[in-house]
Amino acid sequence: MSDPTPVVTVTRRSLLLGAGGAAVSAPAIVRADSIGSAPRVVVLGAGVFGTWTAEQLRRRGARVTLLDAAGPAHSRASSGGESRMTRAGYGKDAIYARMAVASLAEWKKLSAVAGLPIFHPTGVLFFFQGDNPYLTDSLRVHRELGLPTQALSQAEMAKRFPMIDFAGVSAGMFEPGFGALMARRSVQTLAQRFQADGGAFQSFAAAPPRSAGDRIEGLHSTDGKRFEGDLFIAAAGPWMPKLFPDVVGPRIVATRQEVFTFAPPPGEHAYRPGAMPGWADFNGGDVYYGFPDLEGKGVKFAHDTHGPDVDPDRNDRRFSDAALAEVVAFRDRRFPGLRGAPLATAEVCQYENSANGDFLIDRHPRWKNMVLVGGGSGHGFKHGPEVGRLAAEVALEGKQPDPRFSLAAKGTKPNRAVI
């Protein structure tokens, strides 16, 4: 007896044609396009990890379909928003320094072909109070990697960056080759190029995957459709615990984070890129960070401490007076030229944190054809190209990345070790 359920094979051409005209009714079953022996790979989640994973898979010859419920780097995703820092300063964690360097090369290539800049080479300044092993370890790792990172005294920083009050600061390091990534723009640009080069994208609100065997045949949507494929990668950011409650569950926790920008004084050049760097004040372990006035958006400030746990579907996007007051107090102390600067923008986003800050890149413990990717932990954006490469190698070649990225290494009690 023939199956009466309508089946549609998704190709780039069919998606482009459907997107350009009248609404196309969604089929009950959708199959990722397959040509020859190339595997049909489905990537769930069009944030920075998912989109780079899709692109890295495409480069390796896979037929890839990227799914997301709301589009690449949408406003509720951890990859949305304006700017993210890229830097190789990671203390003793050389693995992240190497990943940052390799990823920066990919970001620069993407920026070179984008209509608007994706990478702003502002340089990045870290500064510290008292002796700090993070500084000495970072400088050692950077020497081993041949990076042109500069160790700076308080006097050298004060002369070079007079817009910052370095009272109480003992030393710092400046990474001249790094800077800011324009977050939403970069992911959306990558997604567009991925589709132009043969990849496919479809809007799809996934329900928690299910299978009684050691493989899954497809993903089900919340409205009853099914998307079929050979291999599946889940890179759904803060939604990973909801999709895999029994496997990921409390191993990744979303927290509320608030970011503010302030209008610099009219005609003042000190807060523009080229004069002011991206920066992070380690502040005795209570880190604040920010950027110069990128593209007229305002001077950015954020407190890099984990906020309260949130549900990404219900996270209230209104900023709090308490968080604003906290940032303003820090701003007025460390950037006295911005005292009284009016608030330009306020944004509420989230981190999706693993217990210690290490990423998750591993196969599902039961399903051989499912790879789990996540745990950006507030520092993951810059590493998107390398996370995508590692995830593609796990999916297509059976390689295993560093044990730190395994599911087995993920605890359930917060113990942040990666900054």
C-alpha positions as a Markdown table, in Angstrom:
| # | Residue | x | y | z |
|---|---|---|---|---|
| 1 | Met | 0.0 | 0.0 | 0.0 |
| 2 | Ser | 1.5 | 3.4 | -1.0 |
| 3 | Asp | 2.3 | 6.0 | 1.7 |
| 4 | Pro | -0.2 | 8.9 | 1.2 |
| 5 | Thr | 2.0 | 11.2 | 3.3 |
| 6 | Pro | 3.5 | 14.0 | 1.1 |
| 7 | Val | 7.3 | 14.0 | 0.9 |
| 8 | Val | 9.4 | 16.9 | -0.3 |
| 9 | Thr | 13.2 | 16.9 | -0.9 |
| 10 | Val | 14.8 | 20.2 | 0.1 |
| 11 | Thr | 17.2 | 21.7 | -2.3 |
| 12 | Arg | 18.7 | 25.2 | -2.4 |
| 13 | Arg | 16.7 | 26.0 | -5.6 |
| 14 | Ser | 13.4 | 24.9 | -4.0 |
| 15 | Leu | 14.0 | 27.0 | -0.9 |
| 16 | Leu | 14.9 | 30.1 | -2.9 |
| 17 | Leu | 11.9 | 29.7 | -5.1 |
| 18 | Gly | 9.6 | 29.2 | -2.1 |
| 19 | Ala | 11.1 | 32.2 | -0.2 |
| 20 | Gly | 10.5 | 34.6 | -3.1 |
| 21 | Gly | 6.9 | 34.2 | -3.7 |
| 22 | Ala | 3.6 | 33.2 | -2.1 |
| 23 | Ala | 3.6 | 31.0 | 1.0 |
| 24 | Val | 4.4 | 27.4 | 0.3 |
| 25 | Ser | 2.5 | 24.8 | 2.4 |
| 26 | Ala | 4.9 | 22.7 | 4.6 |
| 27 | Pro | 5.0 | 19.0 | 3.9 |
| 28 | Ala | 4.6 | 16.4 | 6.7 |
| 29 | Ile | 7.9 | 14.8 | 5.9 |
| 30 | Val | 11.0 | 16.7 | 4.6 |
| 31 | Arg | 14.1 | 15.0 | 3.4 |
| 32 | Ala | 17.5 | 16.6 | 3.1 |
| 33 | Asp | 18.8 | 16.6 | -0.4 |
| 34 | Ser | 21.3 | 13.8 | -1.3 |
| 35 | Ile | 23.4 | 13.5 | -4.4 |
| 36 | Gly | 25.4 | 10.4 | -5.0 |
| 37 | Ser | 27.0 | 9.0 | -1.9 |
| 38 | Ala | 27.3 | 12.3 | -0.1 |
| 39 | Pro | 25.7 | 12.0 | 3.4 |
| 40 | Arg | 22.6 | 14.0 | 4.2 |
| 41 | Val | 23.5 | 16.1 | 7.2 |
| 42 | Val | 21.0 | 18.1 | 9.2 |
| 43 | Val | 22.3 | 20.8 | 11.6 |
| 44 | Leu | 19.8 | 22.1 | 14.1 |
| 45 | Gly | 20.5 | 25.6 | 15.3 |
| 46 | Ala | 21.6 | 28.6 | 13.2 |
| 47 | Gly | 23.7 | 30.4 | 15.8 |
| 48 | Val | 27.5 | 30.8 | 15.4 |
| 49 | Phe | 28.3 | 27.1 | 16.3 |
| 50 | Gly | 25.5 | 25.6 | 14.1 |
| 51 | Thr | 26.1 | 27.8 | 11.1 |
| 52 | Trp | 29.9 | 27.3 | 11.1 |
| 53 | Thr | 29.3 | 23.5 | 11.6 |
| 54 | Ala | 27.0 | 23.6 | 8.6 |
| 55 | Glu | 29.6 | 25.5 | 6.5 |
| 56 | Gln | 32.5 | 23.1 | 7.6 |
| 57 | Leu | 30.4 | 20.1 | 6.7 |
| 58 | Arg | 29.5 | 21.6 | 3.3 |
| 59 | Arg | 33.2 | 22.2 | 2.6 |
| 60 | Arg | 33.8 | 18.5 | 3.2 |
| 61 | Gly | 31.3 | 17.5 | 0.6 |
| 62 | Ala | 28.3 | 16.8 | 2.7 |
| 63 | Arg | 24.8 | 17.8 | 1.6 |
| 64 | Val | 23.8 | 20.0 | 4.5 |
| 65 | Thr | 20.5 | 21.5 | 5.6 |
| 66 | Leu | 20.5 | 24.1 | 8.4 |
| 67 | Leu | 17.4 | 24.3 | 10.6 |
| 68 | Asp | 16.3 | 27.0 | 13.0 |
| 69 | Ala | 13.0 | 28.1 | 14.4 |
| 70 | Ala | 13.6 | 31.8 | 14.0 |
| 71 | Gly | 16.5 | 32.3 | 11.6 |
| 72 | Pro | 20.2 | 32.8 | 11.9 |
| 73 | Ala | 21.3 | 34.9 | 15.0 |
| 74 | His | 17.8 | 35.9 | 15.8 |
| 75 | Ser | 17.1 | 38.3 | 18.8 |
| 76 | Arg | 16.6 | 35.5 | 21.4 |
| 77 | Ala | 19.7 | 33.5 | 20.4 |
| 78 | Ser | 23.0 | 33.8 | 22.2 |
| 79 | Ser | 24.6 | 34.6 | 18.8 |
| 80 | Gly | 22.4 | 37.7 | 18.3 |
| 81 | Gly | 23.3 | 41.3 | 19.3 |
| 82 | Glu | 26.0 | 43.6 | 18.1 |
| 83 | Ser | 29.6 | 42.8 | 19.1 |
| 84 | Arg | 31.7 | 40.0 | 20.5 |
| 85 | Met | 35.3 | 40.0 | 21.6 |
| 86 | Thr | 37.9 | 37.9 | 19.8 |
| 87 | Arg | 41.2 | 37.4 | 21.7 |
| 88 | Ala | 43.7 | 34.7 | 22.4 |
| 89 | Gly | 44.3 | 35.6 | 26.1 |
| 90 | Tyr | 43.1 | 32.5 | 28.0 |
| 91 | Gly | 45.7 | 32.1 | 30.8 |
| 92 | Lys | 47.1 | 28.6 | 30.8 |
| 93 | Asp | 44.3 | 27.3 | 28.4 |
| 94 | Ala | 46.4 | 27.1 | 25.3 |
| 95 | Ile | 43.7 | 25.0 | 23.6 |
| 96 | Tyr | 41.5 | 28.1 | 23.4 |
| 97 | Ala | 44.3 | 30.4 | 22.4 |
| 98 | Arg | 45.1 | 28.1 | 19.4 |
| 99 | Met | 41.4 | 27.9 | 18.5 |
| 100 | Ala | 41.0 | 31.7 | 18.7 |
| 101 | Val | 44.0 | 32.2 | 16.3 |
| 102 | Ala | 42.7 | 29.6 | 13.8 |
| 103 | Ser | 39.2 | 31.0 | 14.0 |
| 104 | Leu | 40.4 | 34.6 | 13.5 |
| 105 | Ala | 41.8 | 33.7 | 10.1 |
| 106 | Glu | 38.3 | 32.5 | 9.0 |
| 107 | Trp | 36.6 | 35.6 | 10.4 |
| 108 | Lys | 38.9 | 37.8 | 8.4 |
| 109 | Lys | 38.2 | 35.9 | 5.2 |
| 110 | Leu | 34.5 | 36.3 | 5.8 |
| 111 | Ser | 34.9 | 40.0 | 6.7 |
| 112 | Ala | 36.8 | 40.6 | 3.4 |
| 113 | Val | 33.9 | 39.4 | 1.3 |
| 114 | Ala | 31.0 | 40.9 | 3.4 |
| 115 | Gly | 29.3 | 44.1 | 2.3 |
| 116 | Leu | 30.0 | 45.6 | 5.8 |
| 117 | Pro | 32.9 | 44.8 | 8.1 |
| 118 | Ile | 32.5 | 41.7 | 10.3 |
| 119 | Phe | 35.9 | 42.1 | 12.1 |
| 120 | His | 37.1 | 45.4 | 13.6 |
| 121 | Pro | 40.8 | 45.2 | 14.5 |
| 122 | Thr | 40.6 | 47.4 | 17.6 |
| 123 | Gly | 43.2 | 45.4 | 19.5 |
| 124 | Val | 42.3 | 44.0 | 23.0 |
| 125 | Leu | 43.7 | 45.2 | 26.3 |
| 126 | Phe | 43.5 | 43.1 | 29.5 |
| 127 | Phe | 44.6 | 44.7 | 32.8 |
| 128 | Phe | 45.1 | 43.4 | 36.3 |
| 129 | Gln | 45.4 | 44.4 | 39.9 |
| 130 | Gly | 48.4 | 42.7 | 41.6 |
| 131 | Asp | 50.3 | 39.6 | 40.4 |
| 132 | Asn | 48.0 | 37.5 | 38.4 |
| 133 | Pro | 48.9 | 34.0 | 37.0 |
| 134 | Tyr | 46.3 | 34.6 | 34.2 |
| 135 | Leu | 48.6 | 37.3 | 32.8 |
| 136 | Thr | 51.9 | 35.4 | 33.1 |
| 137 | Asp | 50.3 | 32.2 | 31.7 |
| 138 | Ser | 48.8 | 34.1 | 28.8 |
| 139 | Leu | 52.1 | 35.8 | 27.9 |
| 140 | Arg | 53.9 | 32.5 | 28.1 |
| 141 | Val | 51.3 | 30.8 | 25.8 |
| 142 | His | 51.4 | 33.7 | 23.4 |
| 143 | Arg | 55.2 | 33.5 | 23.1 |
| 144 | Glu | 55.0 | 29.8 | 22.4 |
| 145 | Leu | 52.4 | 30.6 | 19.6 |
| 146 | Gly | 54.5 | 33.4 | 18.2 |
| 147 | Leu | 51.9 | 36.1 | 18.8 |
| 148 | Pro | 52.9 | 39.7 | 19.0 |
| 149 | Thr | 51.2 | 40.3 | 22.3 |
| 150 | Gln | 52.7 | 43.1 | 24.4 |
| 151 | Ala | 53.2 | 43.2 | 28.1 |
| 152 | Leu | 52.5 | 46.7 | 29.4 |
| 153 | Ser | 53.2 | 48.5 | 32.7 |
| 154 | Gln | 50.6 | 50.8 | 34.3 |
| 155 | Ala | 52.6 | 53.8 | 33.1 |
| 156 | Glu | 52.7 | 52.5 | 29.5 |
| 157 | Met | 49.0 | 51.8 | 29.5 |
| 158 | Ala | 48.1 | 55.2 | 31.0 |
| 159 | Lys | 50.2 | 57.0 | 28.3 |
| 160 | Arg | 48.8 | 54.9 | 25.4 |
| 161 | Phe | 45.1 | 54.7 | 26.5 |
| 162 | Pro | 44.4 | 58.0 | 28.5 |
| 163 | Met | 40.7 | 57.5 | 28.4 |
| 164 | Ile | 41.1 | 54.8 | 31.0 |
| 165 | Asp | 41.9 | 55.5 | 34.7 |
| 166 | Phe | 44.4 | 52.7 | 35.7 |
| 167 | Ala | 44.4 | 53.5 | 39.4 |
| 168 | Gly | 45.2 | 50.3 | 41.3 |
| 169 | Val | 46.3 | 48.5 | 38.1 |
| 170 | Ser | 49.7 | 46.9 | 38.1 |
| 171 | Ala | 50.1 | 45.4 | 34.7 |
| 172 | Gly | 48.4 | 44.5 | 31.4 |
| 173 | Met | 48.7 | 42.9 | 28.0 |
| 174 | Phe | 47.7 | 44.1 | 24.6 |
| 175 | Glu | 46.8 | 41.9 | 21.7 |
| 176 | Pro | 47.2 | 44.1 | 18.6 |
| 177 | Gly | 45.8 | 41.5 | 16.1 |
| 178 | Phe | 42.4 | 40.9 | 17.7 |
| 179 | Gly | 39.3 | 43.0 | 18.3 |
| 180 | Ala | 35.6 | 42.9 | 17.8 |
| 181 | Leu | 33.3 | 40.7 | 15.7 |
| 182 | Met | 29.9 | 42.1 | 14.6 |
| 183 | Ala | 27.8 | 39.1 | 15.9 |
| 184 | Arg | 24.5 | 39.1 | 14.2 |
| 185 | Arg | 25.9 | 40.4 | 10.9 |
| 186 | Ser | 28.6 | 37.8 | 10.8 |
| 187 | Val | 26.3 | 34.8 | 11.4 |
| 188 | Gln | 23.8 | 36.1 | 8.9 |
| 189 | Thr | 26.5 | 36.7 | 6.3 |
| 190 | Leu | 27.9 | 33.2 | 6.8 |
| 191 | Ala | 24.4 | 31.7 | 6.5 |
| 192 | Gln | 23.8 | 33.6 | 3.2 |
| 193 | Arg | 27.1 | 32.4 | 1.8 |
| 194 | Phe | 26.4 | 28.9 | 3.0 |
| 195 | Gln | 23.2 | 28.8 | 1.0 |
| 196 | Ala | 24.8 | 30.5 | -2.1 |
| 197 | Asp | 27.4 | 27.8 | -2.1 |
| 198 | Gly | 24.9 | 24.9 | -2.1 |
| 199 | Gly | 23.7 | 24.6 | 1.4 |
| 200 | Ala | 20.0 | 24.7 | 2.4 |
| 201 | Phe | 18.2 | 26.5 | 5.2 |
| 202 | Gln | 14.7 | 25.8 | 6.5 |
| 203 | Ser | 12.6 | 27.2 | 9.3 |
| 204 | Phe | 11.9 | 24.4 | 11.7 |
| 205 | Ala | 10.8 | 24.4 | 15.4 |
| 206 | Ala | 12.2 | 21.1 | 16.7 |
| 207 | Ala | 10.6 | 19.0 | 19.4 |
| 208 | Pro | 12.9 | 16.9 | 21.6 |
| 209 | Pro | 14.4 | 14.1 | 19.4 |
| 210 | Arg | 13.3 | 10.5 | 20.1 |
| 211 | Ser | 14.3 | 7.0 | 19.0 |
| 212 | Ala | 14.0 | 3.5 | 20.4 |
| 213 | Gly | 17.2 | 2.4 | 18.7 |
| 214 | Asp | 20.8 | 3.4 | 18.4 |
| 215 | Arg | 20.1 | 5.9 | 15.6 |
| 216 | Ile | 17.5 | 8.5 | 14.8 |
| 217 | Glu | 15.9 | 8.7 | 11.4 |
| 218 | Gly | 14.6 | 12.3 | 11.7 |
| 219 | Leu | 13.7 | 15.3 | 13.7 |
| 220 | His | 10.1 | 16.1 | 14.6 |
| 221 | Ser | 8.8 | 19.6 | 14.7 |
| 222 | Thr | 6.5 | 21.0 | 17.3 |
| 223 | Asp | 3.7 | 21.0 | 14.7 |
| 224 | Gly | 4.1 | 17.4 | 13.6 |
| 225 | Lys | 6.4 | 17.5 | 10.6 |
| 226 | Arg | 9.5 | 15.3 | 10.3 |
| 227 | Phe | 12.9 | 16.2 | 8.8 |
| 228 | Glu | 14.9 | 13.2 | 7.7 |
| 229 | Gly | 18.7 | 12.8 | 7.2 |
| 230 | Asp | 21.7 | 10.5 | 7.7 |
| 231 | Leu | 23.6 | 12.5 | 10.3 |
| 232 | Phe | 22.3 | 15.1 | 12.7 |
| 233 | Ile | 24.1 | 17.8 | 14.7 |
| 234 | Ala | 22.3 | 19.7 | 17.4 |
| 235 | Ala | 23.8 | 23.1 | 18.1 |
| 236 | Ala | 20.8 | 24.8 | 19.7 |
| 237 | Gly | 22.5 | 27.0 | 22.3 |
| 238 | Pro | 20.4 | 27.6 | 25.4 |
| 239 | Trp | 17.7 | 25.3 | 24.1 |
| 240 | Met | 20.0 | 22.2 | 24.3 |
| 241 | Pro | 18.7 | 21.2 | 27.8 |
| 242 | Lys | 15.1 | 21.4 | 26.6 |
| 243 | Leu | 15.8 | 19.2 | 23.5 |
| 244 | Phe | 17.9 | 16.7 | 25.5 |
| 245 | Pro | 16.6 | 16.8 | 29.1 |
| 246 | Asp | 17.9 | 13.3 | 30.0 |
| 247 | Val | 21.4 | 13.7 | 28.4 |
| 248 | Val | 22.3 | 17.4 | 28.5 |
| 249 | Gly | 19.8 | 18.6 | 31.2 |
| 250 | Pro | 21.5 | 20.6 | 33.9 |
| 251 | Arg | 24.9 | 20.2 | 32.2 |
| 252 | Ile | 24.2 | 23.4 | 30.3 |
| 253 | Val | 22.4 | 26.3 | 32.1 |
| 254 | Ala | 21.3 | 29.6 | 30.5 |
| 255 | Thr | 21.9 | 32.8 | 32.5 |
| 256 | Arg | 20.6 | 36.3 | 32.0 |
| 257 | Gln | 23.2 | 38.8 | 30.9 |
| 258 | Glu | 22.8 | 42.6 | 30.5 |
| 259 | Val | 24.9 | 44.8 | 28.2 |
| 260 | Phe | 24.8 | 48.6 | 27.9 |
| 261 | Thr | 26.2 | 51.2 | 25.6 |
| 262 | Phe | 26.6 | 54.9 | 26.3 |
| 263 | Ala | 26.9 | 57.9 | 24.0 |
| 264 | Pro | 30.4 | 59.5 | 24.0 |
| 265 | Pro | 30.8 | 63.2 | 24.3 |
| 266 | Pro | 30.1 | 65.0 | 21.0 |
| 267 | Gly | 33.2 | 65.4 | 18.8 |
| 268 | Glu | 35.3 | 63.3 | 21.2 |
| 269 | His | 37.6 | 60.9 | 19.3 |
| 270 | Ala | 39.1 | 59.1 | 22.4 |
| 271 | Tyr | 36.3 | 56.5 | 22.5 |
| 272 | Arg | 36.5 | 55.6 | 18.8 |
| 273 | Pro | 38.2 | 52.5 | 17.3 |
| 274 | Gly | 41.8 | 53.3 | 16.6 |
| 275 | Ala | 42.1 | 55.2 | 19.9 |
| 276 | Met | 40.3 | 53.0 | 22.4 |
| 277 | Pro | 40.7 | 49.2 | 22.3 |
| 278 | Gly | 38.5 | 46.4 | 23.3 |
| 279 | Trp | 39.3 | 45.8 | 26.9 |
| 280 | Ala | 38.7 | 43.7 | 30.0 |
| 281 | Asp | 39.4 | 44.8 | 33.6 |
| 282 | Phe | 40.0 | 41.7 | 35.7 |
| 283 | Asn | 39.0 | 43.9 | 38.7 |
| 284 | Gly | 40.2 | 41.5 | 41.4 |
| 285 | Gly | 38.3 | 38.6 | 39.7 |
| 286 | Asp | 35.1 | 40.5 | 39.1 |
| 287 | Val | 35.6 | 41.1 | 35.4 |
| 288 | Tyr | 34.1 | 43.9 | 33.4 |
| 289 | Tyr | 34.7 | 44.3 | 29.6 |
| 290 | Gly | 33.7 | 46.5 | 26.7 |
| 291 | Phe | 34.4 | 48.1 | 23.4 |
| 292 | Pro | 34.9 | 51.5 | 21.8 |
| 293 | Asp | 32.1 | 53.2 | 19.9 |
| 294 | Leu | 31.7 | 50.7 | 17.1 |
| 295 | Glu | 29.8 | 52.0 | 14.1 |
| 296 | Gly | 28.2 | 54.7 | 16.2 |
| 297 | Lys | 26.4 | 52.3 | 18.5 |
| 298 | Gly | 27.9 | 53.7 | 21.6 |
| 299 | Val | 30.7 | 52.7 | 24.1 |
| 300 | Lys | 29.9 | 49.2 | 25.3 |
| 301 | Phe | 30.1 | 48.0 | 29.0 |
| 302 | Ala | 29.2 | 44.6 | 30.4 |
| 303 | His | 29.7 | 42.8 | 33.7 |
| 304 | Asp | 31.1 | 39.4 | 33.0 |
| 305 | Thr | 29.5 | 37.6 | 35.9 |
| 306 | His | 26.8 | 34.9 | 35.5 |
| 307 | Gly | 23.3 | 36.4 | 36.1 |
| 308 | Pro | 20.3 | 34.4 | 37.3 |
| 309 | Asp | 19.3 | 31.2 | 35.6 |
| 310 | Val | 16.7 | 31.8 | 32.9 |
| 311 | Asp | 14.4 | 29.9 | 30.4 |
| 312 | Pro | 15.4 | 31.2 | 26.9 |
| 313 | Asp | 11.8 | 31.2 | 25.9 |
| 314 | Arg | 10.7 | 33.4 | 28.8 |
| 315 | Asn | 13.8 | 35.5 | 29.5 |
| 316 | Asp | 12.5 | 39.0 | 30.2 |
| 317 | Arg | 14.3 | 41.3 | 27.8 |
| 318 | Arg | 13.8 | 44.5 | 29.8 |
| 319 | Phe | 17.0 | 45.7 | 31.5 |
| 320 | Ser | 17.1 | 46.1 | 35.2 |
| 321 | Asp | 17.9 | 49.4 | 37.1 |
| 322 | Ala | 20.2 | 47.5 | 39.4 |
| 323 | Ala | 22.4 | 46.2 | 36.5 |
| 324 | Leu | 22.5 | 49.6 | 34.9 |
| 325 | Ala | 23.6 | 51.3 | 38.2 |
| 326 | Glu | 26.3 | 48.6 | 38.7 |
| 327 | Val | 27.8 | 49.3 | 35.3 |
| 328 | Val | 27.5 | 53.1 | 35.6 |
| 329 | Ala | 29.4 | 52.9 | 38.9 |
| 330 | Phe | 32.2 | 51.0 | 37.3 |
| 331 | Arg | 32.2 | 53.2 | 34.2 |
| 332 | Asp | 32.5 | 56.4 | 36.3 |
| 333 | Arg | 35.4 | 55.0 | 38.2 |
| 334 | Arg | 37.4 | 53.5 | 35.3 |
| 335 | Phe | 36.4 | 55.8 | 32.5 |
| 336 | Pro | 35.9 | 59.3 | 34.1 |
| 337 | Gly | 35.5 | 61.0 | 30.7 |
| 338 | Leu | 32.2 | 59.2 | 30.3 |
| 339 | Arg | 30.7 | 60.4 | 33.6 |
| 340 | Gly | 27.2 | 61.5 | 32.9 |
| 341 | Ala | 27.2 | 59.9 | 29.4 |
| 342 | Pro | 23.6 | 59.2 | 28.4 |
| 343 | Leu | 22.5 | 55.6 | 27.9 |
| 344 | Ala | 22.4 | 54.7 | 24.2 |
| 345 | Thr | 21.2 | 51.1 | 24.3 |
| 346 | Ala | 20.4 | 48.3 | 26.7 |
| 347 | Glu | 20.2 | 44.7 | 25.8 |
| 348 | Val | 19.4 | 41.5 | 27.7 |
| 349 | Cys | 20.8 | 38.3 | 26.3 |
| 350 | Gln | 22.0 | 35.0 | 27.8 |
| 351 | Tyr | 25.0 | 32.8 | 28.2 |
| 352 | Glu | 24.6 | 29.0 | 27.9 |
| 353 | Asn | 27.1 | 27.8 | 30.4 |
| 354 | Ser | 28.7 | 24.4 | 30.9 |
| 355 | Ala | 29.7 | 23.9 | 34.6 |
| 356 | Asn | 33.3 | 24.9 | 34.0 |
| 357 | Gly | 33.1 | 26.9 | 30.7 |
| 358 | Asp | 34.4 | 24.1 | 28.4 |
| 359 | Phe | 32.5 | 23.5 | 25.2 |
| 360 | Leu | 30.5 | 20.4 | 24.4 |
| 361 | Ile | 31.4 | 18.6 | 21.1 |
| 362 | Asp | 30.6 | 14.9 | 21.3 |
| 363 | Arg | 28.4 | 12.1 | 20.0 |
| 364 | His | 25.1 | 11.4 | 21.7 |
| 365 | Pro | 25.6 | 8.6 | 24.1 |
| 366 | Arg | 22.9 | 6.4 | 22.5 |
| 367 | Trp | 22.4 | 7.7 | 19.0 |
| 368 | Lys | 25.4 | 7.0 | 16.7 |
| 369 | Asn | 24.3 | 9.5 | 14.1 |
| 370 | Met | 23.8 | 12.5 | 16.4 |
| 371 | Val | 26.5 | 14.9 | 17.5 |
| 372 | Leu | 25.9 | 17.4 | 20.4 |
| 373 | Val | 27.5 | 20.9 | 20.2 |
| 374 | Gly | 27.1 | 23.7 | 22.7 |
| 375 | Gly | 28.2 | 25.2 | 26.0 |
| 376 | Gly | 29.5 | 28.5 | 24.5 |
| 377 | Ser | 29.6 | 29.8 | 28.1 |
| 378 | Gly | 29.9 | 33.5 | 27.2 |
| 379 | His | 33.3 | 33.1 | 25.4 |
| 380 | Gly | 32.4 | 30.8 | 22.6 |
| 381 | Phe | 31.4 | 33.1 | 19.8 |
| 382 | Lys | 35.0 | 33.8 | 18.6 |
| 383 | His | 35.7 | 30.1 | 18.3 |
| 384 | Gly | 32.8 | 29.4 | 15.9 |
| 385 | Pro | 34.9 | 28.4 | 12.9 |
| 386 | Glu | 37.0 | 25.9 | 15.0 |
| 387 | Val | 34.1 | 24.5 | 16.9 |
| 388 | Gly | 32.4 | 23.9 | 13.5 |
| 389 | Arg | 35.5 | 22.1 | 12.2 |
| 390 | Leu | 35.8 | 19.9 | 15.2 |
| 391 | Ala | 32.1 | 19.0 | 15.0 |
| 392 | Ala | 32.3 | 18.2 | 11.3 |
| 393 | Glu | 35.2 | 15.9 | 12.0 |
| 394 | Val | 33.3 | 14.1 | 14.7 |
| 395 | Ala | 30.3 | 13.7 | 12.5 |
| 396 | Leu | 32.0 | 12.7 | 9.2 |
| 397 | Glu | 35.3 | 11.1 | 10.2 |
| 398 | Gly | 34.7 | 9.8 | 13.7 |
| 399 | Lys | 37.4 | 11.9 | 15.2 |
| 400 | Gln | 37.2 | 12.8 | 18.8 |
| 401 | Pro | 38.2 | 16.3 | 20.0 |
| 402 | Asp | 40.0 | 17.1 | 23.2 |
| 403 | Pro | 38.5 | 15.2 | 26.2 |
| 404 | Arg | 37.6 | 18.5 | 27.8 |
| 405 | Phe | 34.8 | 18.8 | 25.1 |
| 406 | Ser | 33.3 | 15.4 | 25.9 |
| 407 | Leu | 29.8 | 15.0 | 27.4 |
| 408 | Ala | 31.4 | 12.8 | 30.2 |
| 409 | Ala | 33.5 | 15.8 | 31.3 |
| 410 | Lys | 30.4 | 18.0 | 31.9 |
| 411 | Gly | 29.4 | 18.4 | 35.5 |
| 412 | Thr | 26.2 | 19.8 | 36.9 |
| 413 | Lys | 27.6 | 22.1 | 39.6 |
| 414 | Pro | 28.9 | 25.5 | 38.6 |
| 415 | Asn | 32.7 | 25.7 | 38.8 |
| 416 | Arg | 33.8 | 28.3 | 36.2 |
| 417 | Ala | 37.4 | 27.6 | 35.2 |
| 418 | Val | 37.6 | 29.2 | 31.7 |
| 419 | Ile | 37.6 | 32.9 | 31.4 |
